[in-house]
Amino acid sequence: MAKTVSAMIGKGSLAHNNRDFIADNVDPERTKFNVTFCNEDIKDTYHDMFDDALKRYNAKQTRDDRKIDDYYEKIRTSKQEKPFHEVIFQIGNKDDTPANSAEGEQAKQMLEEFYSGFVERNKSLRVFSAHIHMDEATPHLHIDFVPFTTGSKRGLDTRVSLKQALAELGFSGGSKHDTEWNQWVNAEKEELTKVMERYNVKRLDKGEHREHLSVYEYKCEQRKEEIKELGSEIDGLKEEKANAEKELSDVEKETSEAKNRLSELEKEEKKLSANEAVYRDSDEYKLPKKSALQSYKSYVEEKIYPFIEKLISVICALCRTVQKLEKRVSELIFDRDKYIARYRSAKDTLEQYRKKAYKFDKITSELGDKKVNEIIDRYDKKQKQLAEREYMQRQNGRSRGDYDISR
């Protein structure tokens, strides 16, 4: 048995990896078979990794404008480094290794064994999120990590650096077509190949079956491969667009709810202001006067004590109202920060989608609208036929009483 090994740069959609929403290409009935190795909040990871180094750095600064308040925000807005990187490993494809098959289950086991050594091999890459997805067409492993270096003479002594992190792993001095990243990815693919060999699965290189093709046949095969990759690119663009639109829609909905709650808070504030005027101007809340013939003891017992009790009741009621408002303000501040974070995430996703769209436009200008539309139509037709075939297979399985007891 021979299968391909794929290693791709992921778009880093943590919400997608965590299944915070269900995309069109996900089978929600199989989500329970996914594997989560770790799932930390990226900001918590940054605090754990860099807070001590950040304190040491800020303590050395003599000017406040050179101090860094939030290292994660500094990296997120930086043009030099990314906050984190994602790599996706996959064995086989949807035709020879579908997720809902014995081959898919074997691929899952191999990916689990591969990940068990990943962290030990890559000590300068802090993994904070790792998942195996079994609810898509083919099992695949998402690994999200923060690359870092220690003992740095520039900036923080422990800081984010992909280049230095890979250099510490022994991958440096790469060329344009053999970068440090490519060297590292190829080394990890070799590690995955070793795992596959323990399962008697050979690694199939994508180009090895073309060794004896004629020049014309080889060019035809190349064009087929380009069309296949274009189909995958189109599918990815559709998914990214749907994910980004849903994320923005959710943020807009929650922002609208927050505005409504703020509006209610403003009404409460006006109500308090109105009550203040009532308390200041009303004779009911002014100190009662002592009549000329009334004794001081009688005045205190009949007028002063009841007046104080009334004031205490009013003050208690106001304190309860203030406590409620303070609680609601805290909730709104928390919600605001959450919406800002989600908005930034959605904005980043849209930016990635724009870059993909730009690439797609380049492909369209090269091949022409007609050719691209033909490819899209063929791809959509093939996906529809595949879905219908899988549906019929499931129906036939149910009619025979052939149920998967693990479900």
N, C-alpha and C positions, 0 to 999 in steps of 0.2 A: 504494500500500500504506500502511495506517495502523495503528499499534499504540499501546497504552497505555504510559505510563511510570510505574513504581511506585517509591516510596522509603519504606522502612519502618524503624522502630526495631528493631534486632535484639536478641535476648536475650543476646548476647555469650557463647555457648557455644564457647570456643576449642577444646575437645576435639572438638566436632562439626565445626567449621570445618576443623580439621587432619586430620579423619578418623581420630582415635585410636580411634574405634569406629564401626560402621556401623549407622545407624538403619534402620527399616523402609522409609522412603520413598527410600532410596538404592539405586541399581543399582551394585553393586560392580564389574561388568564395565566400567562407563563412568568409574570414578574416575580412570583413567589420563588421561582427557581434561581433567581439572580443571587450572586454572592457579593457581599460587602466586606472587604478586608479592613478598611478604615474610612472614616468620614468626619474629619475635623473641620471646624470653621476656619477659613483661610486667615482671618484676622487673629484668631486665637493662636494659630500656628506661628504667625509673625511675632506676636507678643512673646511666645515661648522661646523662639529662636533668637530674637534680636533685642529684646528690652534691656538686657544687661549691657550689651555692646553700645546701645543707644545712650544709656546713662553715662558710660565712660566717654563717649564722643562729645556729648553736650557739656560735660564737666570741663572739657579742655577748651571750649569756645569762649572767647572774651567778648564776642559780639552776639547779641540776641538774635540778629537776623540770620546768623549762620547755624543756629540750633534747629534741630528737627523735632517737631511735635509728634508726628505720626509717621513711622518709617514705611508702613504699608501704603499710605496715601502718597508718599514721596515716590515709591517705586511704581505705583499704579499710574501716576501721571508722568512718569519718566519716559523719555524717548530712547534711553539706553538699554534698559532691562524690562522684562515682563514680570508681573507679580508671581506667575507660576507657568509651568509648561505641562503639556499633556502628550503622552504617546499611547497609541492603541496597537495592541498585538492581536493578530488573528491567525488561526490555522485553517487552511482550506477556504472554501467559498460556499455560497448558498446551494450550489448544485451538488457538491460532494460531501459537504458537512453541514446539513441543515440543523438548526438548534434543537428541533423536536425529533431527534433520531438518536440511535446508538452511537453513531459517529460524532454527533454533537455533544453527547454526554462524555465521550472519551476526550474530545477537545477541551471540554471544561476541566477534566481531571488534569490534563497536561498543562493548561494555563495556571491552575492552582499550584501545581508543583513548581512551575517556572517562577511564579510570583514569590513563593516561599524563599527563594534565594536572591530575589531582586534587591531587596533592601540591604542585605548583607554585602552584596557586590558593589552597591552604589551608595557609599556612606556620605558622599558630599551632595546627595540629592535627598531632601527631606520629603518623603511621601506623606501627604495628608488626606488623600482621597484615592481609593482604588476599588474598582467594581468589575465583576464579570457579568455581562449581560447575556441572559439566555432567552430573553423575550423578543429578540429581533431575529433576522433571517439566519445569521451565523453567529456562534459564540465568539465573543471578543472581550479583551481585557483593557479597561481604561486605567491608566496610572497618571495621576496628577501630582506634581512635585515642585518644590522650591529649591533651585540650585544655589549653593552657598559656598563661600570660602572663608577660612579663618586665618588670623595672623596678617591681615591686610594692613599695609602702610598708608593707604589712601582711604578717606572716609571712615566708616565704622570698621573696627578690626574684624568683626564677623559681619559679612554683608552678602547681598544677592549678587551672583555672577555666574552665568551659564558657562562662559569660556573658562574661567578659573576652576569651576567645579569639575568640568570634563577633563581639564588638564591634570587635576589631582587624581583622576581615574586612569590617567595614562593616554588620553586622547588630545593631542595638540599638534600645531603646525600643519593644519589641513589646507588643502588647495581648494579652488573654486568648486571642483567636481568631487572632492573628497574631504569635506569639511569635518571638523571635530564631531559635530552632531552625527553625520553619516557614519563615521568610524565607530562611534559609540552604538548607534542603532544596529549596525552590522554585527558588532560583537554580541549584543543582546540577542539578535536573531540566531547566532551560533549557539548561545546558551539554550534557547528554546529548541533548536535542532537536537541538542544532546538529550533533552527531555523526551522529545518525540522518538528518538532512537530506542529509548528504554521501553517504549510502547510498541516497538517494531513498526514505526511509521517513518518512512523516508521523506526527506525534504525535497520537494520538486521545485526547481528553479523555473521561473516563468518562461525563460528563453531556451531551455535545453532541448525542447522538442523541435526546434527550428534549425538544428545544426546542418541538415542536408537539403534545406529548401533552396530552390533557385532564387535568383535576385528578384524576379518578378513575383514569385510566390511569397518571398519574404516581405516585399513591400505590401502585398495584399494583406498578409498577416498583421503587419504593422498598422495598416489602416483600420483593420477590424479591432485591434487592440485600442487604437485611439478612439474609435466610436464607442467601444465598451466603456472606456474611461470617461468619455464625455457623458454617457448615460448615467454613470455613477455621480459625476459632478452635478448634473441636472437634478438628480434625486436628492443630493446633499443640499443644493440651493433651495429646493422646495421645502425640505424639512427645516432648514435654518430660518427661512422666511416665516413658516408657520409658527415655529417656536418663538421667534422674536415678536411677531404680531400678538401672540397669546400673552407673552410676558408683559408687553406694553399695555395690552388691554386690561390685564389684572392690576397693573400699577395705577392706571387711570381710574379704574373702578374704586380701588382702595383710597386713592387720593380724593376722589369725590366724597367718599364716606367720611374721610377725615375733615374735609371742608364743612360738611353738615354738622359734625360734632363740634367744630370750632364755632360755627354759627350759634349752636345751642349754648355754648360756653359764653359767648358775647351777650346772649339774652339773659343768662344768669347774672352776669356782671352788671347789666343795666338794672336788673331787678334789685340787686344789692344797693346800687346807687340810689334808686328810688326809695328803698327802705331807709337809707341813711337820712334822706331829706325828711321822711315821716318822723323818724326818731328825734331829729333836731328841732323841728318846727311844732310838733304836737305838744299841747299842754299836758297830755297824758304822761309824757316821759320827762316832765320837768319836776324839780323838787317841790312837793306840796308845801304851802305856806301854813304857818301856825296861827290859829285865831287868837285874838287878844285874851279871851277868857279861858283858853285851853292850857292845862298844865303841861310842863315839859315831858313828864312821864307819859301822859296820855298822848301827846303829840308823837313821841317816838314809837309807842306801841301801835297806835291806830294809823299813822301815816308813813313814818319813816321806814319801819320794818316791812310793811306791804310793798312800799315803793322799791326797797332794795331787792325783795323777792322777785318783783316784776323785772327789774334790771338784770338780775341773775338769769332768769328764764330767757330773756332776749339775748344776753351774751352767749349762753349755752347754745341757743338755736343758731346764732351767727357762727360760733366755733364749729358746729357740725357742718354748716354749709361751707365754711372755708376749707375744712378737711376734705369734704367731697370734691370741691373744686381743685384743691391741690393734688388729689389723687388723679382726677381726670386730666389735669395738666401734665402730670408725670406720664400717664398713659399716652397722651397725644405726642409728647416729646419722643417717647419710645417708638410710637408708630411712625413719626416723622423720620427718625433715623433709619428705620427699617425700609420705608418707602424710598428714601434717598439711595440706600444701598441697592435696592432692587432696580431703581431707575438707572443707576450707573451700570449695573450688570446688563440690563436690557439695552442700554446705549452701546456698551461694548459689543454685545452680540450683533446689534444692527451694523456697527462699524465693520465687523468681520463679514457680515452678509454683503455689505457694499463692496468690499474688496473682492469677494467671490463673484458678485455681479459684474464687476469691472472685468474680471478674467473671462467670464462668460461672454461679455460683449466682444472681447478680443477674438474669442473662438467664433462667434457669430460673424464678425467682419471678415474672418479668414475663410470660413466655409460658405457663408451666405445664408440669408434667412430661410430660403427654401430647403437647403440641405439640413440645417439645424432642426427645422420643423419636422422634416421627414424622420430624423433620428429620434426626436421626442415622441412622435406618434408611434414609431415602432417600439420604443422602449415602454411607453404607457400600455400598448397593446400586449406586450410580452408580460408585463407585471400583472395585468388583468387576467390573462390566461393562467399565469402561475397561481394567482389567488383562487381562481375558480377550480383549478386542479386540486389545490390543497383542501378546499372546501369539500369537494366531492370525495376525496380520500378520507376526510374526517367523517363524512356522512356514511360512507361504506363501512368504516371501522365501527361506528355506532350500531349500524344495522346488523353486524355480525356479533355484537356484544364484546368487541375487542377494545376494552377500556384500559387506560393506563392507571394502575392502582396507586401510583405515586401522586396523582392529581386528586 
